[in-house]
Amino acid sequence: MGLDDRSGRATPSEPGDLAAERAEVRAALTARLGPRAPDSPTSVLGAGSDDLEAGRAHLQALADGGWAVPTWPVEHGGMGATGARLAMVQQELARCAVPDLYPFLVGLALVGPTLLAHGSDEQRARWLPGIKDGSEIWCQLFSEPDAGSDLAGLATRARRDGDEWIVDGQKVWTSRGHYARRGLLLARSDASVPKHAGITVFGLDMQSPGVEVRPLRQMNGDAHFTEVFLSGVRIPDRDRIDAAGNGWRVALTTLAHERGGIASPGGAWLDEDRLVALARAMKLDADPVVRQRLVRVIVELRVAALTARRARARAQLGRPGPEGSGLKLRAAAAFRDFTAAALAILGPHAVAGPDAIDGEWQTLFLTAPSLSIRGGTDEIQRNIVGEHVLGLPSEPRVDRDLPFDHLPRSGRASA
């Protein structure tokens, strides 16, 4: 079991109409997808995988019914599902063979909902179909080398030039930037106002002249992260999302969805049965210390599943709230402990090479630390929980009301 219930069974209290719809949904999905094998490989955030075609074929098989985007409105290609109906659809999807969808996650889980909230009708009609069926991959151009966790401190500049914007700057930690068709770009369009007020968002064509993408190799061997250099890139004003200067509001919507998206990327994520099977394969399932560790991890997974349910219920009421930050903290911790337990069970085999027993576990273990950084650091999530859930006082922010061009930055003296 991962962060979502995968039983695929109607509960005794499930209403008859929902039970009947479950049967219809199961039949429809079975006709499109095969069942998920118990020993199917686990892939998290694309670790160890560069397979695009399997994910694209999966999304295309689901496109006609809006199955891949059940929360999207019907008029935009989704199912408009909420509450118990949404949970039922997700359970039935989890029963099926689901490839690693991480390359498409930015579009499906972040850009799509952001366009629904802030995009124009023309932008939704132009971009959402390609996101839904996997024909267009999106990346996220947020982080910058000099901004750190202070996203609002971004320095990439966008200057209006008639019906176009000219953009110069640098982005980093851009997942899948080397083959993304478009990027959700945050740029500073006005440096004379406080840093949160002068940001504008664009849907950047990654094939535009002046866009250079370089891969960054991670310690797990992947090169999915990239750094992106923007030199005199021209973006049509029709690709601006929401009003100029409203970028921070757009970014907050994206970030709220990102926390839940990273914690629940779909497919076989944290499968306790596979961890137990590993202990049995290593003949350690009777060891009391191993059993105690397994129980501790399983409890963490169940608590994370309940946290996911709470965050999902809150999101269905409208815009996602701070529950998403709690979910991301829980999920990151559960994943670290899950992979650490696997390597402890493997023992010396864990360092005997990628082909020993199951190299997948080593890749997942080396991927685990990144979950505390992606989508906002653990420290940022704790600040959100502390301020918006526990009611603790905010941290001092002495630069919040100063014009951006008055703020000291690396390589520049303080104004």
Buried (B, 14 or more C-beta within 10 A) or exposed (E): BBBBBBEBEBEEEBEEEBEEBBEEBBEBBEEBBEEBEEEBBBBBBBBBBEEBEBBBEBBBBBBEBBBBBBBBEEEBBBBBBBEBBBBBBBBBBBBBBBBBBBBBBBBBBBBBBBBBBBBEEEBBEBBBBBBBBBBBBBBBBBBBEEBEEEBBBBBBBBEBEEEBBBBBBBBBBBBBBBBBBBBBBBBBBBBEBBBBBBBBBBBBBBEBEEBEBEEBEBEBEBEBBBBBBBEEBBBEEEBBBBEBBBBBBBBBBBBBBBBBBBBBBBBBBBBBEBBBBBBEEBEBBEBEEBBEBBEEBBEBBBEBBEBBBBBBBBBBEEEBBBBBBBBBBBBBBBBBBBBBBBBBBBEEBBEEEEEBBBEBBBBBBBBBBBBBBBBBBBEBBBBBBBBBEEEEEEEEEEBEEEBBBEBEBEEEEEE
